[in-house]
């Protein structure tokens, strides 16, 4: 992203939601960075899930479905 990185974007979205008292936006990180510290950073920023590339269709759909339904994805890569 040319203006800010993904973690900054997640933090800003979560801050805006808090200020607006709006509904939580489901956020699933899709990244080639899959080490535990990357997953933990996604969680700390407010992501609902973090899946690594390459990603399969089933895994992606499962992560998005779980995030939209507001519960943890059982196949999640978030540490």
VEXGUTI-282460 format. One line per field, with one value per atom (N, C-alpha, C): residue number from 1; x, y, z. Coordinates in nm, 3 decimals, decimal comma. Atoms other than C-alpha are relative to their C-alpha. Layout:
// VEXGUTI-282460
i [NUM ...]
x [X ...]
y [Y ...]
z [Z ...]
//
This chain:
// VEXGUTI-282460
i [1 1 1 2 2 2 3 3 3 4 4 4 5 5 5 6 6 6 7 7 7 8 8 8 9 9 9 10 10 10 11 11 11 12 12 12 13 13 13 14 14 14 15 15 15 16 16 16 17 17 17 18 18 18 19 19 19 20 20 20 21 21 21 22 22 22 23 23 23 24 24 24 25 25 25 26 26 26 27 27 27 28 28 28 29 29 29 30 30 30 31 31 31 32 32 32 33 33 33 34 34 34 35 35 35 36 36 36 37 37 37 38 38 38 39 39 39 40 40 40 41 41 41 42 42 42 43 43 43 44 44 44 45 45 45 46 46 46 47 47 47 48 48 48 49 49 49 50 50 50 51 51 51 52 52 52 53 53 53 54 54 54 55 55 55 56 56 56 57 57 57 58 58 58 59 59 59 60 60 60 61 61 61 62 62 62 63 63 63 64 64 64 65 65 65 66 66 66 67 67 67 68 68 68 69 69 69 70 70 70 71 71 71 72 72 72 73 73 73 74 74 74 75 75 75 76 76 76 77 77 77 78 78 78 79 79 79]
x [0,086 0,000 0,090 -0,091 0,154 0,001 0,008 0,040 0,034 -0,027 0,054 0,002 -0,003 0,121 -0,130 0,123 -0,151 -0,030 0,023 -0,100 -0,046 0,045 -0,134 -0,144 0,138 -0,450 -0,097 0,087 -0,596 -0,020 0,010 -0,517 -0,089 0,083 -0,677 -0,148 0,139 -0,989 -0,059 0,050 -1,024 -0,020 0,015 -0,969 -0,124 0,116 -1,229 -0,129 0,118 -1,478 -0,031 0,019 -1,424 -0,056 0,047 -1,475 -0,144 0,134 -1,788 -0,099 0,081 -1,915 -0,077 0,062 -1,984 0,024 -0,018 -1,997 0,145 -0,137 -1,670 0,011 -0,028 -1,533 0,084 -0,084 -1,409 0,127 -0,128 -1,040 0,079 -0,084 -0,844 0,125 -0,128 -0,476 0,040 -0,053 -0,346 0,142 -0,138 0,033 0,097 -0,109 0,350 0,082 -0,070 0,484 -0,078 0,076 0,383 0,071 -0,067 0,629 -0,088 0,088 0,475 -0,005 0,003 0,578 -0,087 0,088 0,393 -0,146 0,137 0,080 -0,040 0,027 0,104 -0,020 0,016 0,145 -0,137 0,133 -0,172 -0,107 0,096 -0,363 0,003 -0,015 -0,225 -0,059 0,055 -0,330 -0,153 0,145 -0,686 -0,057 0,050 -0,707 -0,074 0,075 -0,954 0,070 -0,072 -0,730 0,119 -0,120 -0,397 0,026 -0,028 -0,354 0,116 -0,121 -0,039 -0,018 -0,004 0,029 0,097 0,118 -0,013 -0,120 0,123 -0,371 -0,093 0,098 -0,627 -0,137 0,134 -0,982 -0,077 0,072 -1,125 0,048 -0,057 -0,890 -0,044 0,041 -0,970 -0,148 0,144 -1,346 -0,029 0,019 -1,327 0,039 -0,046 -1,131 -0,096 0,094 -1,367 -0,133 0,127 -1,675 0,009 -0,016 -1,541 0,006 -0,012 -1,450 -0,136 0,132 -1,792 -0,097 0,089 -1,969 0,045 -0,047 -1,757 0,053 -0,061 -1,593 0,132 -0,130 -1,242 -0,010 -0,008 -1,157 0,073 -0,067 -1,080 0,128 -0,120 -0,818 0,094 -0,076 -0,668 0,149 -0,144 -0,298 0,044 -0,037 -0,309 0,052 -0,062 -0,077 -0,050]
y [-0,117 0,000 0,123 -0,114 0,331 0,099 -0,104 0,547 -0,052 0,058 0,316 -0,151 0,146 -0,045 -0,057 0,065 -0,296 0,006 -0,004 -0,301 0,138 -0,136 0,076 0,020 -0,011 0,055 -0,070 0,073 -0,207 0,081 -0,079 0,006 0,122 -0,118 0,311 -0,037 0,046 0,117 -0,029 0,033 -0,016 0,126 -0,126 0,333 0,075 -0,069 0,482 -0,068 0,073 0,207 0,033 -0,033 0,281 0,139 -0,139 0,653 0,014 -0,007 0,598 -0,093 0,104 0,313 -0,079 0,073 0,137 -0,148 0,145 -0,226 -0,032 0,046 -0,414 -0,051 0,044 -0,460 -0,127 0,120 -0,815 0,026 -0,020 -0,802 -0,129 0,119 -1,101 0,043 -0,033 -1,045 -0,116 0,097 -1,226 0,045 -0,047 -1,213 -0,114 0,096 -1,389 -0,006 -0,003 -1,297 -0,087 0,096 -1,599 -0,046 0,037 -1,616 0,042 -0,025 -1,612 0,147 -0,143 -1,250 0,081 -0,068 -1,144 -0,026 0,034 -1,328 0,073 -0,070 -1,180 0,149 -0,142 -0,831 0,028 -0,015 -0,880 -0,004 0,011 -0,990 0,125 -0,119 -0,701 0,124 -0,115 -0,454 -0,005 0,011 -0,590 -0,088 0,089 -0,841 -0,118 0,117 -1,125 -0,130 0,120 -1,373 0,042 -0,022 -1,400 -0,130 0,120 -1,647 0,028 -0,015 -1,708 -0,041 0,035 -1,721 -0,116 0,004 -1,930 -0,048 0,034 -1,966 -0,078 0,077 -2,220 0,065 -0,058 -2,124 -0,035 0,045 -2,330 0,076 -0,070 -2,168 0,146 -0,139 -1,817 0,018 -0,009 -1,873 -0,027 0,031 -2,028 0,115 -0,114 -1,734 0,117 -0,111 -1,476 -0,032 0,040 -1,669 0,014 -0,008 -1,697 0,145 -0,141 -1,327 0,072 -0,064 -1,219 -0,045 0,053 -1,444 0,038 -0,050 -1,300 -0,105 0,099 -1,613 -0,048 0,042 -1,757 -0,108 0,100 -1,958 -0,121 0,117 -2,314 -0,037 0,029 -2,339 0,120 -0,125 -2,002 -0,022 0,000 -1,934 0,100 -0,099 -1,665 -0,072 0,065 -1,764 0,064]
z [0,000 0,000 0,000 0,016 -0,100 0,116 -0,102 0,195 0,139 -0,131 0,498 -0,012 0,003 0,583 0,054 -0,039 0,658 0,150 -0,145 1,036 0,045 -0,031 1,052 -0,043 0,049 0,843 0,095 -0,093 1,079 0,128 -0,123 1,385 -0,021 0,026 1,224 -0,017 0,015 1,127 0,137 -0,135 1,483 0,084 -0,074 1,629 -0,049 0,057 1,394 0,046 -0,046 1,483 0,146 -0,141 1,852 0,019 -0,011 1,804 -0,050 0,059 1,593 0,069 -0,064 1,809 -0,105 0,110 1,483 0,010 0,007 1,391 -0,032 0,024 1,386 -0,143 0,135 1,035 0,005 0,002 0,976 -0,080 0,068 0,887 0,003 0,014 0,757 -0,074 0,062 0,683 -0,091 0,095 0,375 -0,032 0,008 0,378 -0,026 0,014 0,276 0,128 -0,128 0,621 0,098 -0,079 0,827 0,127 -0,124 1,113 0,118 -0,115 1,461 0,037 -0,034 1,520 -0,095 0,095 1,204 0,034 -0,039 1,313 0,127 -0,125 1,661 -0,023 0,031 1,515 -0,062 0,060 1,309 0,108 -0,110 1,618 0,087 -0,085 1,824 -0,067 0,073 1,553 -0,005 0,001 1,565 -0,109 0,105 1,280 0,062 -0,044 1,312 -0,034 0,043 1,133 -0,084 0,080 0,952 -0,073 0,079 0,669 -0,093 0,079 0,475 -0,145 0,142 0,105 -0,016 0,086 -0,089 0,079 -0,072 0,022 -0,092 0,074 -0,086 0,011 0,003 -0,172 0,127 -0,120 0,115 0,124 -0,116 0,367 0,001 0,009 0,244 0,033 -0,027 0,245 0,147 -0,142 0,592 0,090 -0,080 0,731 -0,010 0,019 0,582 0,067 -0,063 0,696 0,152 -0,145 1,053 0,046 -0,038 1,064 -0,009 0,018 0,932 0,109 -0,103 1,182 0,140 -0,129 1,462 0,094 -0,087 1,590 -0,062 0,049 1,562 -0,107 0,104 1,255 0,056 -0,056 1,366 -0,073 0,077 1,088 -0,004 -0,002 1,178 0,017 -0,017 1,152 0,106 -0,100 1,419 0,122 -0,117 1,700 0,127]
//
